[in-house]
Structures are given as structure tokens and as C-alpha cells.
């Protein structure tokens, strides 16, 4: 790794260190459950003020690194050309919401003044990431660490439409937990105007919420078996449907069948943590997991199915990430609730070590020509 990789490493260490100053564990359960009651005005204490200042500082740091990038990502110049084409109403493959926003921004900032456009989308993406952690993460620092080392933030330097939709999907999970379906559907429809793959979360989040409330029954297993069989024997039908929406993916470099073993390992590791917690509390009566944890667990199961059985889907990670991104909330919840002092530390620090190693591997992959997130360049130094 060359020197610019340390920008990402220092950003991760610095923002997580700042996040350790935040103490707001009681906020996430309230946000998950309170619905309309959440958000009512309450007096601002010194702790609240420190939390808000720290969160804002983290938001500014993450936004600055993303917004100030230049010529970063394998699609950077493609987006620049698309910005110009959108302004002149030429045909592009992007969704209408993205096109309208781009057209308005080009009219505001000027033709081919593309740097502010990237900055605006960076600001929006980071906002939804941070806001989601504020509302749902019981351990802000741990969730932020998983967001960064899991690659969701850094990969948003590429495919800006998709990662904005992903950030909005993660943010929308709180409305599912509150069962505020109108707000959830409205937000997903807005995000689908930037990347229509996000529509997959509507049925999946609904099913995960239903299973989290009712539990697993025999007829659920029958439906699951039929669906799994369809993924094995009905691949051509699924591919035909997918290529109706994305015809430009067919027979291209994106149309490659593969299994993402790293993401499968993430899912299995998370399920292993859940199994440890379940085993530890096996003799206790009552619920072993909160409703939110059960929801995130089901999303993790769906993500495992997607990565194991959906290898025939072009860019299957773009589907699976909508589900397994919930790990940034689930893993801290699981690790914190394991009561055994020694076992709890092993699970927590084992998770931190695993994601740290994944982050190192990710940094090495960022130099590849089909990713190109490293070496980092900023318009502050390189743009003339």
C-alpha cells in the first residue's frame, strides 16, 4: 500500500476514536419503538450537546474526504459524461430522480462543473449513513467501525447512485421497526428514483418484520424450500426478469456467476454470534432477542441465501448488501448482550479483528482497475 491509503486508515481510526465520546445507548431503543413520540423536544443536557457536536464532527470528516475526491473510482469520468448528457436531455441509463437532481445541480453550478455534483451526493450519502447509526446503533462507535471497515462508506466513492440508495435503505429500517409503513414506502420510492434495485427491500423487509414478530412456522419452511429450489432450478427465469430491467448487463463483464465467500463468511459469523447468545440464555424464560435484533437476524439470513444461491445474478452484492448492511447494528447488539465476561470479550474483539482484517484486504483491492478507490486523489491538490 502506498501513502494515500493512510488517509483511509487515519480517517477510520480518528472518527471511531471520536465516536467513543458519544454516549447515547438509550436513544436507539427509543427511536426503534417510540414512533411519533420520538423526536419530541426535550431539554438539551451537556451530554446531548457533546454528542451532537461529536456526531457533526464525524459527519464533516467523512463528507470532506468523500466530497473532495478527484478522479476516484472506475466510473468517475463516466458520471461526468452522464452529467453533461443529462443536462442536454440525451439518453442515459440512470433513473429519473437522479437525472432531475443532476439537471437542477448543473443549472445551479454551471455546465461541466462536476465537482460540486459529486460533493452533493457525498453529503447526502454520508448523512443517511450517520443518521441511521444515530437512530439505530446502540453502540455508535462499534456501528461506525463496522460501517467503515465493512467498506460501505469507502465503496460509496464508486457507483454513487447505488450507495445513496443503500444508505437510504439502511435509514429506512427504523420505520420498519416502528411499523410506520407509509414513511418506509415513501422513502424507498424516493431512493428507487436513484437506483431501482432498492425496491427489492420492500417485500424482503416486510417478510423479515413479519417473521421477527410471529416466529417461524412449518408452512414458512415449506415456502422457503420452494423459493430456494426456484433459485436453483429457475435461474433462467430470474435472469430473464433481471435483464428486462438491466438489459445492458447481459453478456457483459457484470454477467459473471460467482459466490462471494467473504460475504457468506460475514453472514455465518453473525449467525454464530446469535447462536452463542441463544446458547448462553438457553435456560432463561422469555425472549432472548429484541424485536429489532430478530428483524436484523432475518435480514442476515436472507443475505446468506442471496450470496449462496444468487451467484447467477449480475452484481449480486448490490442485492445482498441491502440485507447484510444490518450487521452494523446487529453485531454490536449481539456482542453487548453476551453476559459471560470472557466469552463476551472474545466475541466483541473477535468481530473487531475479523472486520479489521477484512478492511486490510479491502484496501489492497481498492487499487484494482475495476475499483480504483486508491490511490486517493483530491481536487484540492490535483485539479487545475
C-alpha positions in Angstrom: 0.0 0.0 0.0 1.2 3.5 -0.8 0.9 6.6 1.3 -2.6 7.7 0.4 -4.1 4.5 1.9 -3.2 6.0 5.3 -5.8 8.7 4.7 -8.5 6.0 4.9 -6.8 4.3 7.8 -6.4 7.5 9.8 -10.0 8.6 8.9 -11.3 5.3 10.3 -9.2 5.4 13.5 -9.9 9.1 14.0 -13.7 9.0 13.5 -14.1 5.9 15.6 -12.0 7.5 18.4 -14.3 10.5 18.3 -17.3 8.2 18.3 -16.1 6.7 21.6 -17.0 10.1 23.2 -20.7 9.5 22.3 -22.9 8.1 25.0 -26.4 7.5 23.7 -27.2 3.9 24.2 -30.8 4.7 25.4 -31.6 6.6 22.2 -31.6 3.7 19.8 -34.3 1.6 21.6 -36.4 4.7 22.0 -36.1 5.5 18.3 -36.9 1.9 17.3 -40.1 1.8 19.4 -41.5 5.3 20.0 -42.8 6.1 16.6 -44.4 9.5 16.6 -43.4 10.1 20.2 -39.7 10.0 19.2 -38.3 13.4 18.3 -40.4 15.5 20.8 -38.5 18.4 22.2 -36.5 17.7 25.4 -34.0 19.9 27.3 -30.5 19.7 25.9 -28.1 18.5 28.5 -24.3 18.9 28.3 -24.1 15.2 27.3 -26.6 15.8 24.5 -24.6 18.8 23.3 -21.3 16.9 23.3 -23.0 14.0 21.4 -24.3 16.4 18.8 -21.0 18.2 18.3 -19.1 14.9 18.0 -21.6 13.4 15.5 -21.4 16.6 13.5 -17.6 16.5 13.5 -17.6 12.9 12.3 -20.1 13.8 9.6 -17.9 16.7 8.4 -14.8 14.5 8.3 -16.5 11.7 6.3 -18.2 14.1 4.0 -14.9 16.1 3.4 -12.9 13.0 2.4 -15.7 11.8 0.1 -16.6 15.2 -1.4 -13.0 16.3 -2.1 -12.1 13.2 -4.1 -11.0 13.7 -7.7 -10.8 11.1 -10.5 -11.5 8.4 -8.0 -13.5 5.2 -8.9 -13.8 3.4 -12.1 -16.9 5.2 -13.1 -15.9 8.8 -12.1 -15.4 10.0 -15.7 -18.5 8.1 -16.8 -20.6 10.0 -14.3 -19.0 13.3 -15.6 -20.1 12.5 -19.1 -23.6 11.4 -17.9 -23.9 14.8 -16.1 -23.4 16.5 -19.4 -25.7 14.2 -21.3 -28.5 14.6 -18.7 -28.3 18.4 -19.0 -28.9 18.1 -22.7 -31.7 15.5 -22.3 -29.7 12.8 -24.0 -30.4 9.2 -23.2 -28.7 7.8 -20.1 -29.4 4.6 -18.2 -29.8 6.3 -14.8 -33.2 6.7 -13.0 -35.4 9.8 -13.3 -34.8 11.1 -9.8 -31.1 11.1 -10.3 -31.5 12.8 -13.6 -33.7 15.6 -12.2 -31.3 16.3 -9.3 -28.4 16.4 -11.7 -30.1 18.7 -14.1 -31.0 21.1 -11.3 -27.5 21.0 -9.9 -25.9 21.6 -13.3 -28.2 24.6 -13.8 -27.2 25.9 -10.4 -23.4 25.3 -10.6 -22.8 25.5 -14.3 -22.2 23.2 -17.2 -19.5 20.6 -16.7 -18.8 21.9 -13.2 -18.9 18.4 -11.9 -17.0 18.7 -8.6 -20.0 20.2 -6.7 -22.2 17.4 -8.0 -20.1 14.7 -6.6 -19.9 16.7 -3.3 -23.7 17.0 -3.0 -24.2 13.2 -3.5 -21.4 12.6 -1.0 -23.1 14.8 1.6 -26.4 13.0 1.1 -24.9 9.5 1.3 -22.9 10.3 4.5 -26.0 12.0 6.1 -28.1 8.9 5.7 -25.3 6.6 6.9 -24.7 8.7 10.1 -28.3 9.4 10.8 -29.1 5.7 10.5 -26.4 4.9 13.1 -27.6 7.7 15.4 -31.1 6.3 15.3 -30.5 2.5 15.4 -27.0 1.9 16.7 -26.9 1.1 20.4 -23.1 1.4 20.2 -22.4 4.4 17.9 -18.6 3.7 17.8 -18.9 0.0 17.1 -21.5 0.6 14.4 -19.4 3.3 12.8 -16.4 1.0 12.9 -18.4 -1.7 11.1 -19.7 0.8 8.5 -16.1 1.9 7.7 -14.2 -1.4 7.8 -17.1 -3.2 6.1 -16.4 -1.0 3.1 -19.9 0.6 2.7 -18.6 4.1 3.2 -15.4 3.8 1.1 -17.1 1.9 -1.7 -19.6 4.8 -2.0 -16.8 6.6 -3.8 -17.9 4.3 -6.6 -21.4 3.8 -8.0 -22.7 6.9 -6.3 -26.4 6.2 -7.2 -26.3 2.7 -5.6 -24.7 3.7 -2.4 -27.0 6.6 -1.9 -29.9 4.2 -2.3 -28.2 1.8 0.1 -27.8 4.5 2.8 -31.4 5.4 2.4 -32.4 1.7 2.7 -30.4 1.4 6.0 -32.0 4.5 7.3 -35.5 3.2 6.4 -35.1 0.2 8.7 -36.2 2.3 11.6 -39.6 2.9 10.0 -39.9 -0.9 9.6 -39.1 -1.4 13.3 -41.8 1.2 14.2 -44.1 -0.3 11.6 -44.6 3.1 10.0 -45.1 1.6 6.6 -46.2 4.8 4.9 -42.9 6.5 5.7 -41.0 3.4 4.8 -42.6 3.1 1.4 -42.2 6.8 0.7 -38.5 6.8 1.5 -37.9 3.6 -0.6 -39.8 5.1 -3.6 -37.6 8.2 -3.4 -34.5 6.1 -3.2 -35.7 4.0 -6.1 -35.7 7.2 -8.2 -31.9 7.0 -7.8 -31.4 3.2 -8.1 -34.3 0.9 -8.7 -32.6 -2.2 -7.2 -33.6 -0.8 -3.8 -37.2 -1.9 -4.5 -36.2 -5.4 -3.5 -36.2 -4.3 0.1 -40.0 -3.7 0.2 -41.0 -7.4 0.2 -37.9 -8.6 2.0 -38.1 -6.0 4.8 -41.8 -6.8 5.2 -41.2 -10.5 5.4 -38.3 -10.1 7.8 -40.5 -7.8 10.0 -43.4 -10.4 9.9 -41.1 -13.3 10.9 -39.5 -11.2 13.6 -42.9 -10.7 15.2 -44.6 -14.1 14.6 -41.7 -16.6 14.6 -41.0 -19.4 12.2 -43.9 -21.9 11.4 -44.0 -25.1 9.4 -45.6 -23.5 6.4 -42.9 -20.9 6.4 -40.4 -23.6 5.9 -42.3 -25.1 3.0 -42.4 -21.7 1.2 -38.7 -21.2 2.0 -37.9 -24.6 0.5 -39.9 -23.8 -2.7 -38.2 -20.5 -3.0 -34.7 -22.0 -2.5 -35.5 -24.6 -5.1 -36.6 -21.9 -7.5 -33.2 -20.2 -7.1 -31.5 -23.4 -8.1 -33.8 -24.7 -10.9 -35.3 -21.4 -12.1 -32.2 -19.4 -12.7 -33.0 -18.7 -16.3 -36.4 -17.2 -15.4 -34.9 -15.0 -12.8 -32.2 -13.9 -15.3 -34.8 -13.1 -17.9 -36.7 -10.9 -15.4 -33.5 -9.1 -14.3 -32.4 -8.4 -17.9 -35.8 -6.8 -18.6 -34.7 -4.1 -16.1 -31.0 -4.1 -16.8 -30.6 -5.3 -20.5 -27.1 -3.7 -20.7 -25.8 -6.2 -18.1 -26.4 -9.3 -20.2 -23.3 -10.9 -21.7 -21.0 -8.3 -20.2 -18.3 -8.3 -17.6 -21.0 -7.9 -14.9 -22.7 -11.1 -16.1 -20.4 -13.4 -14.2 -21.6 -16.3 -12.0 -19.8 -16.4 -8.7 -20.3 -16.9 -4.9 -18.9 -14.2 -2.6 -17.4 -16.4 0.0 -16.3 -13.3 2.1 -19.9 -12.1 2.4 -21.0 -15.7 3.1 -18.5 -15.8 5.9 -19.8 -12.5 7.3 -23.3 -13.9 7.4 -22.2 -17.2 9.0 -20.1 -15.3 11.6 -23.0 -13.1 12.6 -25.3 -16.1 12.9 -22.6 -17.8 15.0 -22.7 -14.8 17.4 -26.5 -15.2 17.6 -26.2 -18.9 18.3 -23.7 -18.2 21.1 -26.2 -15.7 22.7 -29.0 -18.1 22.3 -27.0 -20.9 23.9 -25.9 -18.7 26.8 -29.5 -17.9 27.6 -31.0 -21.2 26.8 -32.3 -21.8 30.3 -33.9 -18.4 30.6 -37.6 -17.8 30.0 -38.9 -15.1 27.8 -37.4 -13.6 24.6 -33.7 -13.9 24.1 -33.6 -11.3 21.3 -35.3 -8.0 20.9 -37.7 -7.4 18.1 -35.1 -5.3 16.3 -32.4 -8.0 16.7 -34.8 -10.6 15.2 -35.5 -8.3 12.3 -31.8 -7.8 11.6 -31.2 -11.6 12.0 -33.7 -12.4 9.4 -32.2 -9.9 7.0 -28.8 -11.6 7.7 -30.4 -15.0 6.8 -31.8 -13.5 3.6 -28.4 -12.1 2.8 -26.8 -15.5 3.2 -29.4 -17.0 0.8 -28.7 -14.3 -1.7 -25.0 -14.8 -1.7 -25.1 -18.6 -1.6 -27.9 -19.2 -4.1 -27.9 -15.9 -6.1 -24.5 -16.2 -7.8 -26.2 -16.2 -11.1 -27.5 -12.7 -10.5 -25.2 -10.0 -12.1 -23.7 -7.9 -9.3 -25.5 -9.9 -6.6 -23.7 -8.0 -3.9 -25.9 -5.0 -4.8 -28.8 -7.1 -3.7 -27.1 -8.8 -0.7 -25.8 -5.5 0.8 -29.3 -4.2 1.3 -29.8 -7.1 3.8 -26.4 -7.7 5.4 -25.7 -4.0 6.0 -27.9 -4.5 9.1 -24.9 -6.2 10.6 -23.6 -2.8 11.6 -26.5 -2.7 14.2 -26.8 -6.4 14.9 -23.2 -7.4 15.7 -22.8 -4.7 18.5 -26.2 -5.7 19.9 -25.2 -9.4 20.0 -21.8 -8.8 21.4 -23.1 -6.5 24.1 -25.8 -8.9 25.3 -23.4 -11.9 25.8 -23.1 -11.9 29.6 -20.1 -14.1 30.1 -17.2 -11.8 30.7 -14.6 -13.8 28.9 -16.9 -15.0 26.2 -18.3 -11.5 25.6 -14.8 -10.1 25.1 -13.8 -12.9 22.8 -16.9 -12.3 20.6 -16.5 -8.5 20.6 -12.8 -8.4 19.9 -13.1 -11.3 17.5 -15.6 -9.3 15.5 -13.3 -6.3 15.6 -10.3 -8.3 14.5 -12.3 -10.0 11.7 -13.5 -6.7 10.2 -10.1 -5.2 10.6 -8.6 -8.0 8.5 -11.3 -7.6 6.0 -10.6 -3.8 5.8 -6.9 -4.6 5.1 -7.9 -6.9 2.3 -10.3 -4.3 1.0 -7.6 -1.7 1.0 -5.5 -3.9 -1.2 -8.4 -4.5 -3.6 -9.0 -0.8 -3.9 -6.1 -0.5 -6.4 -7.7 -2.8 -8.9 -8.7 -1.2 -12.2 -12.4 -2.2 -11.8 -12.5 -0.4 -8.4 -9.8 2.3 -8.3 -10.6 3.9 -5.0 -6.9 4.0 -4.3 -4.6 5.9 -4.6 -6.6 8.7 -3.2 -6.6 12.0 -5.0 -8.2 15.3 -4.1 -9.2 18.2 -6.3 -7.5 20.4 -3.6 -4.1 19.2 -4.9 -4.7 17.7 -8.3 -7.4 19.7 -10.0 -6.3 22.7 -12.1 
